[in-house]
Amino acid sequence: MDVTGIANVATTLADVGTSQAVSIAVLKKAIDVSAESATALIEAIPDNKSVANLPPNLGRNINTTA
């Protein structure tokens, strides 16, 4: 193998390594954004304080006869 071939292989390997590093960084950022979105959705769930105003017998029995 000549010197040019070795240099081309080395350059290609360096480019692949850089490309993989960038891909991993983008993936980590996407995961962080998804985690933030999920946290925001969970925090947006309203509290069930309105259920506390209902009578205690409501919702305990199911009428199964038609």
C-alpha positions in Angstrom: 0.0 0.0 0.0 1.3 3.4 -0.8 1.4 6.4 1.5 -1.6 8.0 -0.3 -3.8 5.0 0.4 -2.8 4.9 4.1 -3.6 8.6 4.4 -7.0 8.1 2.7 -7.9 5.3 5.1 -6.8 7.4 8.1 -8.8 10.4 6.9 -11.9 8.2 6.3 -11.6 6.7 9.8 -11.3 10.2 11.3 -14.4 11.4 9.4 -16.4 8.4 10.5 -15.5 8.9 14.1 -16.4 12.6 13.9 -19.7 11.7 12.2 -20.6 9.2 15.0 -19.7 11.7 17.7 -22.0 14.3 16.1 -24.8 11.7 15.7 -24.5 10.7 19.4 -24.6 14.4 20.5 -27.7 15.0 18.4 -29.4 11.9 19.8 -28.6 13.0 23.4 -30.1 16.4 22.8 -33.2 14.8 21.3 -33.6 12.6 24.4 -33.2 15.6 26.6 -35.9 17.5 24.7 -38.2 14.5 24.9 -37.6 14.2 28.7 -38.4 17.9 29.1 -41.6 17.5 27.1 -42.7 14.5 29.1 -42.0 16.3 32.3 -44.1 19.3 31.1 -47.0 17.0 30.2 -46.9 15.3 33.5 -46.9 18.6 35.4 -49.8 19.8 33.3 -52.1 17.0 34.6 -54.7 18.7 36.8 -55.3 17.7 40.4 -58.4 15.7 41.3 -59.5 18.2 44.0 -62.9 18.5 42.4 -63.5 14.8 43.2 -63.2 15.6 46.9 -66.5 17.6 46.7 -68.5 14.6 45.6 -70.6 12.5 48.1 -68.7 9.5 49.5 -71.2 7.0 48.1 -70.9 8.2 44.5 -69.1 5.8 42.2 -68.9 2.9 44.6 -71.7 0.7 43.0 -72.3 -0.4 39.4 -75.8 -1.3 38.3 -75.3 -4.3 36.1 -79.0 -5.0 35.5 -80.6 -3.7 32.3 
